[in-house]
Amino acid sequence: MPKQVTISDPQVLIDEINRFMATLKKLLLYSVYICIQVAGLAALGLCCKWVVHHLGGYSLATPEQIFNYHPALMILSMIVINGNGILVYRIQRCVGYRQQKWLHFGIQFVATVLALVGAYAVYHFHAVKHIPHLYSLHSWLGLSVLVTMILMSLAGFVTFLWPGLGSSTQRLIIPLHAFYGLFNFLMAAMVVLTGLTEKALFSMTSPGQQYRDSPPAAQLVNLIGIAVVICTALVLGLAINDDLRRRVSGSGDKQTKKH
C-alpha cells in the first residue's frame, strides 16, 4: 500500500510538496517551450503563405522572387533558430556544460549564416532595381542586429570554446554576453515587425486593397507579427527566469557561475 502522509510526519509532507512543485515547474517549462515552437513555426508558415499567395512565390528567376526569401529567412534565423539557441542553457539539461556551449554556438552560427543569406536577397533586389541601400529605419536596425550576431558569435567562440579565456575572464564576460544576446534578440523582433509593415505598405497599393483597407494579405501580415511577438515574449520570459539558470563550474570545475 502507498505510504500515508500524516501531520505527525511533517517533513515527509514537505518533501512530497516540493517534489510535486518541481514536477509542476518542469511541466510548465516544457509547455512554454512547446508554445515557443508553435508560435515560431506559425510565424514562418504564415510568412510562406503570404509570399506564395500574395507576393509571387519563391524562385531565382526574378529579383522580386529572390527578395521573397528575405522575410522567411529572417524570421527563421533571427527569431526561430536564434530563440532556440538562447534557450539551450534552459532546456538542454541532458548534456554536459561543455556540450551545451558547442550546441549554443552551433545553433547561433547557423542562424547567422541564414541571416546573411536573407540579407543578400534584399541587397540583390535593391542593386538590380537601383533602389538605395540602407535608407530606412528597418534597414539600419537590421544591419546592426546582423553585425551584432556576427560579432557575438566570434567573441563567444574565442572566449568560451577556442582557444578559451581564463575562468575569471569568462565570469566577467558571461553577464555581458547574455545581456547583449537578449537585447539583440529583442531588436531582431523589432526588425522583423518593421520589415513586415514596410513590405506590406509597399506591396499593397491597389485601390481598395491597400494595407489600411485590411485585405487578406494585411491580415496575414498582422498574424505573422502577433506570432513573432508571442514567440519573442516567451523566449525572453524563460531566458530571464533565474530559477532556470544552470549552476556550473567555471571553464572547468572550480568556480561556480550561472549561465
TILUM-355207 format. One line per field, with one value per residue: residue number from 1; x, y, z of N, C-alpha, C in turn. Coordinates in pm, whole numbers. Example, Ala and Ser with C-alpha at 12.3 -4.5 7.8 and 13.67 -1.06 7.14 Angstrom:
<tikes>
num: 1,2 .
n.east: 1319,1285 .
n.north: -569,-225 .
n.up: 780,708 .
ca.east: 1230,1367 .
ca.north: -450,-106 .
ca.up: 780,714 .
c.east: 1320,1290 .
c.north: -330,3 .
c.up: 780,787 .
</tikes>
This chain:
<tikes>
num: 1,2,3,4,5,6,7,8,9,10,11,12,13,14,15,16,17,18,19,20,21,22,23,24,25,26,27,28,29,30,31,32,33,34,35,36,37,38,39,40,41,42,43,44,45,46,47,48,49,50,51,52,53,54,55,56,57,58,59,60,61,62,63,64,65,66,67,68,69,70,71,72,73,74,75,76,77,78,79,80,81,82,83,84,85,86,87,88,89,90,91,92,93,94,95,96,97,98,99,100,101,102,103,104,105,106,107,108,109,110,111,112,113,114,115,116,117,118,119,120,121,122,123,124,125,126,127,128,129,130,131,132,133,134,135,136,137,138,139,140,141,142,143,144,145,146,147,148,149,150,151,152,153,154,155,156,157,158,159,160,161,162,163,164,165,166,167,168,169,170,171,172,173,174,175,176,177,178,179,180,181,182,183,184,185,186,187,188,189,190,191,192,193,194,195,196,197,198,199,200,201,202,203,204,205,206,207,208,209,210,211,212,213,214,215,216,217,218,219,220,221,222,223,224,225,226,227,228,229,230,231,232,233,234,235,236,237,238,239,240,241,242,243,244,245,246,247,248,249,250,251,252,253,254,255,256,257,258,259 .
n.east: 83,39,243,115,68,97,4,169,409,562,786,795,563,632,844,705,541,737,846,624,585,822,790,563,667,852,681,542,753,827,587,566,790,710,502,652,782,559,454,672,700,449,459,656,532,298,419,536,300,190,385,373,104,50,272,405,557,842,1153,1442,1429,1345,1420,1233,1122,1348,1395,1181,1266,1380,1210,1118,1357,1470,1287,1309,1584,1655,1453,1327,1543,1748,1617,1587,1853,1925,1784,1914,2062,1862,1691,1818,1924,2029,2281,2634,2793,2998,2928,2685,2770,2896,2676,2508,2668,2681,2409,2362,2548,2447,2208,2316,2443,2220,2082,2259,2236,1968,1992,2150,1966,1786,1970,2056,1817,1772,2001,1972,1733,1801,1754,1803,2033,2002,1836,1617,1463,1420,1618,1853,1835,1824,2077,2242,2164,2242,2522,2585,2513,2710,2949,2907,2897,3159,3306,3204,3287,3570,3605,3476,3508,3728,4040,3968,3924,4055,3899,3822,3802,3600,3387,3345,3265,3038,2783,2761,2762,2527,2334,2354,2300,2028,1920,1980,1825,1568,1581,1598,1340,1202,1308,1204,927,910,1000,801,580,674,709,445,316,446,376,101,-83,-296,-613,-853,-736,-530,-305,-433,-693,-733,-707,-702,-424,-311,-416,-288,-23,-45,-106,128,302,192,240,519,568,458,624,873,830,785,1028,1206,1094,1152,1429,1516,1443,1551,1545,1580,1836,2142,2359,2696,3043,3301,3532,3620,3605,3604,3520,3218,2941,2670,2466 .
n.north: -120,233,479,648,991,1187,1437,1405,1353,1579,1652,1466,1535,1791,1726,1582,1782,1954,1789,1762,2030,2072,1894,2009,2258,2177,2070,2302,2451,2302,2313,2584,2599,2438,2599,2813,2697,2642,2901,3021,2855,2895,3166,3150,2974,3119,3337,3220,3145,3398,3501,3317,3329,3600,3752,3650,3421,3189,3193,3182,3325,3591,3926,4010,3770,3653,3835,3763,3555,3679,3779,3532,3395,3566,3559,3287,3265,3484,3481,3217,3015,3156,3212,2951,2887,3058,2941,2707,2675,2663,2456,2222,2000,1750,1713,1775,2074,2176,2061,2187,2449,2423,2341,2565,2757,2640,2645,2923,2999,2883,3031,3287,3255,3197,3436,3610,3517,3584,3863,3912,3856,4074,4277,4212,4248,4526,4624,4538,4663,4922,5057,5263,5164,5086,5300,5316,5298,5033,4897,5003,4917,4643,4590,4652,4454,4224,4259,4257,3992,3851,3945,3867,3591,3534,3643,3488,3233,3255,3327,3131,2878,2815,2977,2989,3177,3265,3139,3341,3564,3477,3469,3738,3816,3666,3777,4012,3904,3751,3950,4128,3945,3881,4137,4189,3991,4085,4322,4207,4104,4347,4441,4251,4306,4577,4540,4372,4547,4751,4615,4537,4785,4870,4673,4650,4824,4858,5013,4994,4766,4828,4845,4972,4910,4661,4404,4044,3982,4175,4100,3857,3945,4084,3872,3724,3903,3906,3641,3643,3827,3687,3457,3581,3706,3484,3344,3532,3540,3284,3294,3494,3399,3334,3100,2899,2906,2747,2616,2605,2501,2722,2741,2498,2303,2450,2712,2850,2951,3121,3055 .
n.up: 0,-67,94,375,424,702,950,1164,1058,937,777,572,438,352,181,-15,-119,-225,-423,-586,-667,-807,-1021,-1137,-1212,-1404,-1598,-1670,-1773,-2006,-2141,-2202,-2365,-2581,-2675,-2766,-2987,-3147,-3192,-3326,-3556,-3663,-3732,-3932,-4115,-4185,-4302,-4529,-4660,-4711,-4888,-5103,-5190,-5224,-5298,-5515,-5485,-5445,-5608,-5822,-6048,-6091,-5968,-5778,-5682,-5574,-5368,-5208,-5048,-4837,-4606,-4493,-4437,-4249,-4036,-3975,-3907,-3727,-3534,-3486,-3494,-3360,-3117,-3015,-2984,-2776,-2568,-2511,-2275,-2092,-2147,-2259,-2067,-2066,-2152,-2102,-1967,-2131,-2377,-2408,-2458,-2709,-2857,-2832,-2963,-3220,-3306,-3305,-3494,-3729,-3744,-3791,-4041,-4208,-4175,-4302,-4565,-4608,-4589,-4811,-5013,-5009,-5059,-5319,-5460,-5429,-5556,-5824,-5894,-5866,-5626,-5344,-5088,-4738,-4635,-4472,-4142,-4073,-4223,-4111,-3842,-3890,-4006,-3789,-3604,-3743,-3767,-3495,-3429,-3572,-3452,-3185,-3209,-3294,-3078,-2866,-2942,-2932,-2665,-2502,-2616,-2814,-2845,-2580,-2291,-1962,-1658,-1479,-1645,-1815,-1635,-1599,-1853,-1921,-1809,-1967,-2226,-2217,-2165,-2392,-2589,-2541,-2567,-2834,-2952,-2891,-3037,-3290,-3321,-3336,-3575,-3755,-3729,-3813,-4072,-4183,-4176,-4344,-4593,-4633,-4671,-4905,-5090,-5105,-5291,-5461,-5537,-5281,-5188,-5024,-4743,-4529,-4583,-4493,-4637,-4721,-4735,-4569,-4323,-4291,-4262,-4019,-3847,-3865,-3739,-3478,-3400,-3399,-3191,-2971,-2966,-2918,-2667,-2499,-2520,-2407,-2153,-2047,-2064,-1887,-1646,-1336,-1190,-1371,-1453,-1516,-1280,-1289,-1312,-1351,-1631,-1615,-1351,-1117,-1038,-940,-1136,-1308,-1592 .
ca.east: 0,117,269,21,131,17,54,274,533,558,895,755,466,707,917,608,500,850,856,511,610,930,729,474,753,908,572,518,867,820,466,604,884,630,432,752,799,435,446,776,666,330,506,725,434,214,503,543,167,181,473,327,-28,32,393,464,626,987,1224,1563,1408,1330,1466,1124,1109,1466,1369,1082,1333,1427,1132,1114,1489,1493,1206,1368,1715,1662,1352,1309,1669,1813,1547,1621,1992,1925,1724,1993,2103,1743,1615,1902,1995,2072,2420,2723,2802,3084,2848,2587,2835,2912,2542,2466,2743,2641,2277,2374,2623,2351,2120,2390,2462,2092,2053,2342,2173,1849,2036,2194,1848,1736,2076,2049,1696,1795,2104,1917,1627,1858,1692,1909,2051,2014,1774,1503,1491,1425,1748,1954,1826,1858,2222,2303,2139,2324,2661,2597,2512,2841,3049,2885,2936,3305,3354,3167,3373,3706,3604,3426,3535,3867,4121,3908,3992,4056,3768,3787,3759,3470,3285,3318,3205,2909,2667,2753,2725,2386,2252,2350,2231,1884,1886,1984,1708,1456,1598,1566,1195,1163,1344,1105,799,919,1011,668,498,729,676,300,283,499,318,-45,-104,-416,-728,-937,-654,-417,-291,-534,-823,-731,-734,-649,-278,-281,-448,-179,93,-70,-96,271,357,147,314,657,566,437,746,977,798,803,1171,1264,1044,1230,1571,1548,1398,1673,1532,1616,1978,2221,2477,2806,3175,3395,3559,3646,3521,3650,3450,3074,2880,2538,2452 .
ca.north: 0,357,536,752,1112,1239,1559,1367,1339,1700,1660,1388,1616,1899,1666,1550,1908,2002,1707,1796,2162,2056,1833,2109,2359,2119,2063,2438,2489,2239,2364,2714,2571,2392,2717,2890,2633,2659,3040,3046,2787,2961,3287,3110,2919,3227,3417,3148,3157,3536,3515,3233,3368,3743,3822,3589,3296,3181,3149,3259,3375,3737,3991,4012,3638,3635,3913,3695,3470,3763,3775,3398,3363,3647,3502,3158,3279,3578,3453,3075,2949,3237,3188,2818,2893,3123,2854,2585,2665,2647,2336,2106,1960,1611,1710,1850,2219,2196,2028,2295,2564,2394,2339,2705,2823,2584,2697,3065,3009,2855,3147,3397,3225,3214,3580,3668,3482,3669,4000,3918,3856,4211,4355,4182,4312,4671,4652,4518,4760,5056,5115,5294,5073,5138,5431,5310,5254,4886,4853,5041,4825,4509,4578,4650,4322,4126,4279,4211,3846,3805,3976,3787,3453,3529,3665,3373,3119,3278,3338,3013,2749,2802,2899,2995,3264,3216,3131,3470,3650,3426,3511,3879,3834,3598,3865,4100,3820,3715,4070,4176,3844,3901,4267,4175,3912,4177,4409,4128,4103,4479,4445,4172,4376,4693,4489,4327,4665,4819,4537,4543,4915,4879,4574,4664,4958,4865,5076,4901,4655,4882,4792,5032,4850,4529,4287,3919,3988,4256,4020,3760,4016,4110,3746,3693,3989,3860,3517,3683,3889,3581,3377,3662,3726,3358,3316,3622,3500,3171,3328,3579,3331,3295,2962,2806,2917,2629,2641,2522,2536,2792,2678,2359,2255,2510,2832,2840,3064,3092,3088 .
ca.up: 0,-67,226,416,474,813,1013,1259,982,854,680,456,366,286,69,-119,-181,-304,-544,-671,-725,-905,-1139,-1197,-1275,-1525,-1696,-1715,-1857,-2138,-2207,-2261,-2474,-2695,-2727,-2842,-3117,-3223,-3236,-3426,-3680,-3716,-3799,-4055,-4208,-4234,-4391,-4657,-4722,-4761,-5004,-5215,-5240,-5246,-5342,-5634,-5456,-5434,-5728,-5855,-6184,-6095,-5845,-5680,-5620,-5489,-5247,-5125,-4949,-4727,-4481,-4433,-4381,-4130,-3928,-3939,-3845,-3616,-3430,-3453,-3460,-3258,-2991,-2965,-2938,-2645,-2467,-2490,-2135,-2008,-2184,-2285,-1946,-2077,-2195,-2016,-1992,-2247,-2494,-2422,-2519,-2851,-2917,-2838,-3071,-3349,-3343,-3336,-3620,-3837,-3752,-3851,-4183,-4276,-4176,-4407,-4693,-4619,-4615,-4951,-5100,-5021,-5123,-5462,-5513,-5435,-5655,-5958,-5916,-5844,-5507,-5247,-4974,-4601,-4620,-4379,-4004,-4077,-4273,-4013,-3729,-3938,-4020,-3655,-3547,-3814,-3726,-3357,-3432,-3618,-3351,-3065,-3241,-3293,-2942,-2785,-2978,-2881,-2519,-2428,-2682,-2859,-2751,-2448,-2196,-1826,-1594,-1420,-1756,-1859,-1540,-1624,-1985,-1931,-1795,-2084,-2340,-2202,-2178,-2530,-2669,-2525,-2625,-2980,-2991,-2888,-3154,-3409,-3332,-3385,-3717,-3829,-3729,-3902,-4209,-4226,-4202,-4462,-4712,-4651,-4727,-5041,-5181,-5113,-5346,-5545,-5470,-5208,-5139,-4951,-4607,-4443,-4615,-4427,-4723,-4663,-4720,-4450,-4205,-4277,-4207,-3877,-3774,-3856,-3635,-3346,-3370,-3366,-3058,-2872,-2960,-2855,-2525,-2426,-2513,-2308,-2022,-1998,-2057,-1771,-1524,-1264,-1141,-1477,-1485,-1478,-1199,-1340,-1260,-1438,-1760,-1582,-1242,-993,-997,-966,-1206,-1362,-1734 .
c.east: 87,131,174,99,42,82,168,410,545,668,863,657,536,783,824,565,612,865,743,535,721,877,641,555,811,802,542,629,854,692,495,698,810,555,527,770,676,426,549,744,541,369,573,627,344,291,514,410,149,263,417,197,-39,154,464,546,777,1047,1351,1550,1403,1381,1359,1110,1232,1448,1275,1142,1369,1342,1130,1247,1517,1410,1267,1497,1711,1565,1352,1441,1743,1749,1579,1767,2003,1880,1801,2027,1984,1676,1703,1986,2048,2217,2503,2734,2889,3008,2739,2646,2854,2777,2490,2536,2698,2507,2286,2453,2531,2256,2189,2410,2332,2051,2135,2285,2048,1884,2083,2074,1794,1841,2072,1930,1717,1897,2049,1814,1673,1784,1803,1913,2048,1958,1665,1549,1504,1564,1861,1955,1867,2007,2290,2282,2229,2471,2683,2596,2648,2946,3033,2920,3087,3360,3323,3255,3512,3708,3575,3465,3681,3923,4064,3990,3985,3919,3726,3739,3622,3359,3248,3238,3064,2789,2649,2707,2576,2296,2241,2289,2080,1839,1883,1867,1582,1462,1563,1415,1143,1194,1242,972,802,930,878,580,544,691,525,259,329,425,168,-79,-230,-531,-819,-864,-528,-416,-400,-674,-839,-773,-676,-497,-239,-309,-341,-56,74,-58,50,334,317,222,458,664,549,563,857,954,823,951,1237,1220,1121,1376,1606,1502,1519,1666,1578,1763,2054,2343,2586,2937,3259,3410,3592,3554,3549,3563,3302,3024,2747,2535,2305 .
c.north: 125,414,650,870,1171,1364,1529,1352,1458,1706,1582,1467,1729,1845,1633,1675,1962,1922,1740,1931,2156,1995,1933,2215,2306,2108,2201,2483,2431,2277,2497,2693,2523,2510,2805,2830,2652,2801,3070,2981,2846,3088,3254,3057,3026,3318,3351,3155,3295,3553,3440,3286,3516,3816,3754,3465,3307,3129,3230,3327,3527,3798,3992,3879,3603,3712,3838,3596,3548,3753,3639,3362,3443,3599,3371,3177,3362,3547,3306,3011,3025,3214,3053,2812,2955,3027,2725,2566,2650,2512,2212,2069,1816,1599,1794,1995,2249,2168,2134,2415,2543,2395,2482,2777,2772,2637,2844,3087,2984,2974,3263,3376,3247,3362,3652,3639,3568,3813,4015,3925,3998,4302,4336,4252,4463,4706,4641,4625,4905,5131,5145,5191,5152,5280,5434,5270,5103,4837,4888,4944,4683,4489,4572,4515,4217,4137,4229,4058,3791,3826,3890,3641,3438,3544,3547,3253,3135,3274,3205,2879,2732,2938,2898,3083,3205,3222,3264,3567,3606,3471,3658,3900,3775,3692,3960,4023,3786,3836,4115,4073,3859,4033,4259,4092,3999,4273,4335,4121,4237,4494,4370,4247,4499,4650,4442,4446,4737,4747,4540,4675,4927,4788,4588,4805,4970,4933,4972,4782,4703,4829,4845,4977,4711,4415,4161,3921,4067,4177,3913,3825,4042,3984,3701,3774,3946,3733,3548,3742,3782,3498,3453,3676,3599,3320,3403,3584,3384,3210,3408,3517,3275,3151,2860,2813,2796,2672,2545,2569,2596,2737,2532,2317,2327,2626,2823,2966,3021,3134,3076 .
c.up: 0,73,255,475,582,869,1109,1190,886,750,553,371,289,165,-46,-193,-271,-433,-641,-741,-830,-1035,-1213,-1271,-1405,-1635,-1755,-1809,-1997,-2213,-2274,-2379,-2599,-2758,-2809,-2981,-3205,-3278,-3344,-3560,-3745,-3791,-3932,-4159,-4268,-4330,-4529,-4732,-4783,-4889,-5125,-5274,-5276,-5301,-5458,-5610,-5456,-5565,-5740,-5991,-6191,-5965,-5736,-5608,-5536,-5358,-5153,-5025,-4823,-4600,-4414,-4369,-4254,-4011,-3880,-3860,-3719,-3502,-3391,-3408,-3350,-3121,-2931,-2918,-2800,-2536,-2444,-2343,-2040,-2029,-2192,-2163,-1953,-2125,-2099,-2056,-2114,-2376,-2518,-2493,-2670,-2923,-2934,-2954,-3207,-3397,-3383,-3466,-3738,-3856,-3822,-4000,-4261,-4282,-4283,-4546,-4714,-4649,-4760,-5046,-5118,-5085,-5275,-5526,-5530,-5543,-5797,-5991,-5896,-5732,-5406,-5134,-4844,-4588,-4513,-4240,-3998,-4120,-4175,-3895,-3770,-3952,-3884,-3587,-3612,-3774,-3583,-3349,-3472,-3510,-3226,-3088,-3235,-3151,-2851,-2814,-2917,-2728,-2451,-2489,-2721,-2894,-2609,-2354,-2056,-1762,-1533,-1528,-1808,-1766,-1558,-1754,-1993,-1913,-1914,-2207,-2335,-2224,-2324,-2624,-2662,-2586,-2777,-3032,-2992,-3007,-3283,-3430,-3384,-3533,-3801,-3839,-3819,-4048,-4265,-4262,-4329,-4590,-4739,-4716,-4873,-5139,-5199,-5158,-5432,-5469,-5405,-5152,-5068,-4808,-4515,-4468,-4554,-4520,-4660,-4643,-4595,-4322,-4181,-4214,-4058,-3793,-3760,-3743,-3496,-3305,-3331,-3225,-2950,-2854,-2886,-2705,-2445,-2414,-2407,-2167,-1964,-1976,-1932,-1640,-1450,-1213,-1244,-1514,-1434,-1397,-1243,-1278,-1371,-1577,-1740,-1473,-1110,-945,-1035,-1036,-1264,-1509,-1773 .
</tikes>
